Amino acid sequence: MDNLKEQICKNIDAHQSMLLEVASEIWNNPEIGYREFKTAAQVKRVFENLKIPFKDNIAITGCRAVLDTGKPGPTIALLGELDALYLPSHTAADKETGAVHVCGHHLQIASLLGAATALSESNIKDYLTGRIVFISVPSEEFGMDLNRAALKRDGKIEFFGGKQEMISLGVFDDVDAAIMVHSGNEYHYPASYNGFVSKKIIFRGKASHAGLSPELGVNALNAANIALNAINAQRETFRDEDNVRVHGIIVNGGGAVNIIPDTVEMEVQIRAGTIAAITDAAAKIDRSVLAGAMAMGAAVEIETIPGYMPLRNNDAIAKLYEQNLNMLNSKACLKKTGHRASSTDMGDLSCIIPILHAYSCGVEGNFHSCDFRVADMVKACIEPAKLMAMTAVDLLRTNKIARDYEFMGKEKYLESIRAFANKKEFKYQD
């Protein structure tokens, strides 16, 4: 390890107690996407103390701090995510909101602030060129809740994903590469991730007394059940190599058991490894939904909402990251794993610039589950801060980052993601 990286690690170690306190404070105050006001305040306090210039309230709660060396060079972004998940059955969930950090975003933010703390020291900055931007991102955990829907309706956001929103606002226009480290239980980085679209589906039937005159009603719940069965029948049409995942829930199944349901709402996510596969699967889900409505003589509205783009990690950045990991732990191995069927809006960022979305150690249990817990805060929080900072230094020293696939560019990306959005309405009632 060279002297510069050694000093970076010492700086982070010297602030370990502060960073762990930040992580704990965020864990104890979990907030859902685009509502992360307390968490955003924590981030701003640290940037203010470090005297790093920043702009806040980006995409509602996001923040972008810029460490400019004053010397020409690339611009490298380090990222952390602000939001928690809704999982009220977890023992640590907020009693009022049901939010809890079972994806480890509290660790990410603390790691981001640790990297900022280390790199902002004058004895480090003097030896760097270019710029490092530290970006705290809202709303990575996609959701179509009432708050996000209201923000979109009122024109305060366009996208439900924070990185999507920040891309559209120009936050990444000057960025050459980006790194984020996710909490995990082994050192690895997936080759790729699924992308997805979401659908909000409303079946509209006709209410009637369920005992006296059910024949006079049009049962919207039966239409939804037929649609779900038709969706399940489509699964054999999906190619294995496309990694298609379709999962849906009924969010409103009727108001009273003795009334034929006249309004039933569903939400469905369609994931796949390519844009073409997402488009194909989404069309089959639409057909299935229409079949349910047609069978019962119901009306149906299908609103398709852009989710996230498929992700591709950059091997060149991963190689630098792995070298730094070996400096910290000679026995550690960064595995390149295969395709991952989950989704993240880092995929959207990978459409326009090289990115690394790697996983750390220190977590036990499963993500998005009640058994999620942090077993080793140093490995889960402090070590990623060092790795992000050290890899950022390497990228600032690199004249050109190898690109292993063709990027869309911002305008083509926005055109592609917006093309998913549409709303259809069909009426089959007599």
C-alpha positions, 0 to 999 in steps of 0.5 A: 500500500502506498503512503497516500492510501495508507493515510486514507485508511488512517483517517477513516480509522481515526473517525470510526466512532463517528461513522458508526454513530452515524450508521446507528442514528440512521438505523434508528430513524429509517425513512421511506423513499423521498421522505429521508429528511432526517437522514439527509440532515445527517449527511449535510451536517457531516459535509458542513463539518468537513467544509466540502461545498455541497448542494442539497434538496436534489430530487427532494432529499438528495445531496451532492458534495464536490471535492475539487483538487483544482487540477485537471483530471476525471470526475469520480462519483462515490454513492450511498443510498438514503432510504429504508424498506417497508417491513413492519414485521421486523423487530427493528421496524419503526412503530409508526411507519413500518420502515427498517434498513433491511438492505443496509443503506444506513451502512452505505451512507456512513461509508460514503461519509467515511470516504469523504472524511478521509479524502477531504484532508488537505494532505490527501487532496494536495496529491490528487487531480480531478474531482470526487463527488459524494452523492447521497441518493434517495428512493432506491427501493422502488415503490408506488406508494401514495407519497411518491405518486403524489410527488409525481402527480404534482410534478416534483419528481418524474421517476420513482427511482432516485438515480433516475431522477438525478440523471434527468436533473443532470447530477451525473452529467460531468461524472466519468465513473461511479462506485457504490458498495452494498452491504453483504455477506461475501466479497463479490460483484455480479456481472449483471442485474435484471431491469424491470417495469411495474404495472398498476392495474385497476379492474372495474366491475359492478357492485351488487348484493352478493347473496340476493343478486350476484348475477347483477354484478360484475366481479372485479376480483374474479377478473383479477384472479383470472388475470393472475392465472393467465399470467402464471400460464405465461411462465413457460413462454419465458426463455431461461436466458432472459431471467424473467421474473413476474410477481404481483400482489392485490392491494385492494380486493374489495370492500365488503364480503357481502358485496360483489367487488366492483374495484380491485387493484393489483401491482405487478413487477416484470423483471428481465435481463434485457430491455427486449425481454422486459418488453416481451414479458410486459406485453404478455402480462397485458394480454393476460390482464385483458383476458381476465377483464374480457372473461368477466365483462369488466373494465380495466386500466393498465398503467405501466411505470418505468422501473430500473434498467438492467445493470452491467458492472465494469470489470476494469473498476472491479480489478482496481477495487480487488487490488485494494481489497487485497491490500486490506486483507490478503486472504480476501477474494472478490468473486465475479458472480453471474447474473443477479435477478434482483434490480437496482437503479445503479443499472440506470447509471450503468447505461451512461457511465462505467460503474461498480456495484460491489458487495462487502462482508459483515451482514448475516441473514437475507436482504429484505427479510426479518432475519437481516442483521449486521454482524460486523460493523467494521467490515460492513461500514468502515472497510467499504469506506476505505475501499471506495476512497482507495479505488477513487484515488486509482481512478483519478490516476487513470487517464481512461477507464476501459469500457466493455460495452457501448453506453446509451448516453443520457439522452438515449437513456431518457428516451428509452426509460420514458418509452416504457411509460403508458396508460391503457384503458379497456371496457368490456361491460355491456 
